[in-house]
Amino acid sequence: MSSAVIFQIQSVLIYSLMIFGISKRRQRKVHVPTMISVLTWDILLILQIELNRGAVAKAANALKNPALLNIHVSLAVSCVVFYVLLIHTGRKLLKGQSCYRLRHRIFGWTAFGLRTLTLITSFMAVTK
């Protein structure tokens, strides 16, 4: 089995776990550990891809890359930025600062949308 297939399988599993975590958003004891696992595994997947394919070096050659790859990389990086925002606002919510709830929700749905697009473009980039 090629590394691309392994990465795709992990990506689908991460996405599925993310959907589960979102569905449990009202059950804090399930939502929080699930989403921490999702974010951690997704970042580890990015590190695996970097170590296996030298993704940063490829991304640095944006002018030579196909547009689809540049879009995919931009979506993946944006996703990680929103993960940081989610961790920040999530920690504030856990401390009882409910004024962060709306921001956390907006960041969460944005990250989910970005992750959905990242998953879709990853399949398109692999088949290209």
C-alpha positions as CSV (number, residue, x, y, z in Angstrom):
1,M,0.0,0.0,0.0
2,S,1.4,3.4,-1.0
3,S,2.0,6.2,1.4
4,A,-0.6,8.3,-0.5
5,V,-3.3,5.7,0.3
6,I,-2.3,5.5,3.9
7,F,-2.5,9.3,4.1
8,Q,-5.9,9.3,2.5
9,I,-7.2,6.7,4.9
10,Q,-6.0,8.7,7.8
11,S,-7.5,11.8,6.4
12,V,-10.9,10.2,6.1
13,L,-10.7,8.7,9.6
14,I,-9.8,12.1,11.0
15,Y,-12.7,13.7,9.2
16,S,-15.1,11.0,10.4
17,L,-13.8,11.5,14.0
18,M,-14.3,15.3,13.5
19,I,-17.9,14.8,12.5
20,F,-18.4,12.6,15.6
21,G,-16.8,15.2,17.8
22,I,-19.0,18.0,16.4
23,S,-22.1,15.8,16.9
24,K,-21.2,15.6,20.6
25,R,-20.6,19.3,21.0
26,R,-23.2,19.6,23.8
27,Q,-21.5,16.7,25.7
28,R,-18.3,18.4,26.9
29,K,-16.8,15.2,28.4
30,V,-17.0,13.6,24.9
31,H,-16.5,16.6,22.7
32,V,-13.3,18.0,24.2
33,P,-11.2,14.8,24.2
34,T,-12.5,13.8,20.8
35,M,-11.6,17.2,19.2
36,I,-8.2,17.2,20.9
37,S,-7.6,13.8,19.3
38,V,-8.8,15.2,15.9
39,L,-6.5,18.3,16.0
40,T,-3.5,16.3,17.2
41,W,-3.9,13.5,14.7
42,D,-4.5,16.0,11.8
43,I,-1.3,17.9,12.7
44,L,0.6,14.6,13.0
45,L,-0.7,13.7,9.6
46,I,0.7,17.0,8.2
47,L,4.1,16.1,9.8
48,Q,4.0,12.6,8.3
49,I,3.4,14.1,4.9
50,E,6.3,16.5,5.4
51,L,8.7,13.8,6.5
52,N,7.6,11.5,3.7
53,R,7.3,13.9,0.8
54,G,9.1,17.1,1.7
55,A,5.8,19.0,1.5
56,V,7.2,22.3,2.8
57,A,9.8,22.4,0.0
58,K,7.2,21.6,-2.6
59,A,4.8,24.2,-1.2
60,A,7.6,26.8,-1.3
61,N,7.7,26.4,-5.1
62,A,4.2,27.8,-5.4
63,L,4.9,29.3,-8.8
64,K,5.9,25.9,-10.2
65,N,3.1,23.9,-8.6
66,P,-0.2,23.1,-10.2
67,A,-3.0,25.5,-9.0
68,L,-4.8,22.6,-7.3
69,L,-1.8,21.8,-5.1
70,N,-1.5,25.5,-4.1
71,I,-5.2,25.6,-3.2
72,H,-4.9,22.4,-1.2
73,V,-1.9,23.6,0.7
74,S,-3.6,27.0,1.4
75,L,-6.6,25.2,2.8
76,A,-4.5,22.9,5.0
77,V,-2.5,25.8,6.4
78,S,-5.7,27.8,7.0
79,C,-7.2,24.8,8.8
80,V,-4.2,24.7,11.2
81,V,-4.6,28.4,11.9
82,F,-8.2,27.9,12.9
83,Y,-7.2,24.9,15.0
84,V,-5.0,27.3,17.0
85,L,-7.9,29.7,17.4
86,L,-10.1,26.8,18.4
87,I,-7.7,25.7,21.1
88,H,-7.4,29.2,22.4
89,T,-11.2,29.8,22.6
90,G,-11.9,26.3,23.8
91,R,-9.5,26.7,26.7
92,K,-11.3,30.0,27.6
93,L,-14.7,28.2,27.5
94,L,-13.4,25.4,29.8
95,K,-12.3,28.1,32.2
96,G,-15.9,29.4,32.3
97,Q,-15.5,32.4,30.0
98,S,-18.7,31.9,28.0
99,C,-18.2,35.2,26.1
100,Y,-15.9,33.1,23.8
101,R,-18.7,30.7,22.8
102,L,-19.8,32.5,19.6
103,R,-16.2,32.9,18.4
104,H,-15.5,29.3,19.2
105,R,-18.5,28.2,17.2
106,I,-17.6,30.4,14.2
107,F,-14.0,29.2,14.3
108,G,-15.2,25.6,14.6
109,W,-17.6,25.7,11.6
110,T,-15.0,27.5,9.6
111,A,-12.3,24.9,10.4
112,F,-14.8,22.2,9.6
113,G,-15.5,23.8,6.2
114,L,-11.8,24.2,5.5
115,R,-11.1,20.6,6.5
116,T,-13.9,19.4,4.2
117,L,-12.4,21.3,1.3
118,T,-8.9,20.0,2.3
119,L,-10.2,16.5,2.1
120,I,-11.8,17.0,-1.2
121,T,-8.8,18.7,-2.8
122,S,-6.5,16.0,-1.4
123,F,-8.3,13.4,-3.5
124,M,-8.2,15.6,-6.5
125,A,-4.5,16.3,-6.1
126,V,-3.7,12.6,-5.7
127,T,-5.6,11.6,-8.8
128,K,-4.1,14.4,-10.9
